[in-house]
């Protein structure tokens, strides 16, 4: 029976490509499910054979450890160089998105506080 190896929700394309290549190189039979039309399921990479699952998980753990080290080093280098994304760089690049996000947060907080205010008689 097939086992899920990697849920593709919030997985960058390069990571999914690396995992596919890793499974191909190890000659592990797998298949991929596409994301659903409405975004309920993000899709996934499944290992077909039960006897390959343990090897696939070992390979995946090794890959994730290597990727973690590489990505952290890249991020630290970007912070040192001043090229990493910060709140202020996003605000300069996309001010409308930031303002709309802040407005949405304030409205949601107000909506969450409204029942307490109504019950407590604060309004």
C-alpha positions as CSV (number, residue, x, y, z in Angstrom):
1,X,0.0,0.0,0.0
2,X,1.3,3.5,-0.9
3,X,2.6,5.7,1.9
4,X,2.8,9.5,1.8
5,X,6.4,10.7,1.8
6,X,6.0,14.4,1.3
7,X,2.9,16.6,1.5
8,X,3.4,19.3,-1.1
9,X,1.6,22.1,0.9
10,X,4.0,25.1,1.1
11,X,6.9,23.1,-0.5
12,X,9.0,25.1,-2.9
13,X,9.3,23.7,-6.4
14,X,13.0,23.2,-6.1
15,X,12.6,21.0,-3.0
16,X,9.9,18.9,-4.7
17,X,12.2,18.5,-7.7
18,X,15.1,17.5,-5.5
19,X,12.9,14.8,-3.8
20,X,11.7,13.5,-7.1
21,X,15.3,13.3,-8.4
22,X,16.4,11.6,-5.1
23,X,13.7,8.9,-5.4
24,X,14.6,8.4,-9.1
25,X,18.3,8.1,-8.3
26,X,17.5,5.5,-5.6
27,X,15.2,3.7,-8.0
28,X,12.3,4.0,-5.6
29,X,8.9,3.8,-7.3
30,X,6.7,6.7,-6.5
31,X,3.8,8.7,-7.8
32,X,2.5,12.2,-7.2
33,X,-1.0,13.5,-6.7
34,X,-1.9,16.9,-8.0
35,X,-3.4,19.7,-5.8
36,X,-7.1,19.9,-5.7
37,X,-9.0,22.5,-7.6
38,X,-10.2,24.3,-4.5
39,X,-7.0,24.1,-2.5
40,X,-8.2,21.6,0.0
41,X,-5.5,19.2,-0.8
42,X,-2.0,20.4,-1.8
43,X,-1.0,17.1,-3.4
44,X,1.8,14.8,-2.3
45,X,4.5,12.4,-3.2
46,X,3.8,8.8,-2.3
47,X,6.0,5.7,-2.2
48,X,4.3,2.8,-4.0
49,X,5.9,-0.2,-2.3
50,X,5.9,-0.9,1.5
51,X,9.4,-2.3,1.4
52,X,10.8,1.0,-0.1
53,X,9.2,3.2,2.6
54,X,12.0,2.8,5.2
55,X,14.7,3.6,2.6
56,X,12.7,6.6,1.3
57,X,12.3,8.0,4.8
58,X,16.0,7.6,5.5
59,X,16.9,9.4,2.2
60,X,14.3,12.1,3.0
61,X,15.7,12.6,6.5
62,X,19.3,12.9,5.1
63,X,18.0,15.3,2.4
64,X,16.2,17.5,4.8
65,X,19.2,17.7,7.1
66,X,21.4,18.8,4.2
67,X,18.8,21.3,3.0
68,X,18.4,22.8,6.4
69,X,22.1,23.4,6.7
70,X,22.3,24.9,3.2
71,X,19.2,27.1,3.6
72,X,20.3,28.4,7.0
73,X,23.7,29.3,5.6
74,X,22.1,31.1,2.7
75,X,19.8,33.0,5.0
76,X,22.7,34.0,7.3
77,X,24.7,35.1,4.3
78,X,21.7,37.2,3.1
79,X,21.3,38.8,6.5
80,X,25.1,39.6,6.6
81,X,24.9,41.1,3.1
82,X,21.7,43.0,3.9
83,X,19.8,41.3,1.1
84,X,17.4,39.3,3.2
85,X,13.7,40.2,3.2
86,X,12.6,42.4,6.1
87,X,9.4,44.0,7.0
88,X,10.6,47.4,5.8
89,X,11.8,45.9,2.4
90,X,8.3,44.3,1.9
91,X,6.6,47.6,2.9
92,X,8.7,49.5,0.3
93,X,8.1,46.9,-2.4
94,X,4.4,46.2,-1.7
95,X,2.9,48.9,0.5
96,X,-0.7,48.2,-0.5
97,X,-0.4,44.5,0.5
98,X,1.1,45.4,3.8
99,X,-1.6,48.1,4.6
100,X,-4.4,45.7,3.6
101,X,-2.9,43.0,5.8
102,X,-2.6,45.3,8.8
103,X,-6.2,46.5,8.3
104,X,-7.4,42.8,8.1
105,X,-5.5,42.0,11.3
106,X,-7.1,45.0,13.1
107,X,-10.6,44.1,11.9
108,X,-10.2,40.4,13.0
109,X,-8.9,41.4,16.4
110,X,-11.9,43.8,16.7
111,X,-14.3,41.1,15.6
112,X,-12.8,38.7,18.2
113,X,-13.0,41.3,21.0
114,X,-16.6,42.4,20.1
115,X,-18.4,39.6,22.0
116,X,-16.4,40.3,25.1
117,X,-17.1,44.0,24.8
118,X,-20.8,43.3,24.3
119,X,-21.0,40.9,27.2
120,X,-19.0,43.1,29.5
121,X,-21.1,46.1,28.6
122,X,-18.1,48.1,27.4
123,X,-19.9,49.5,24.4
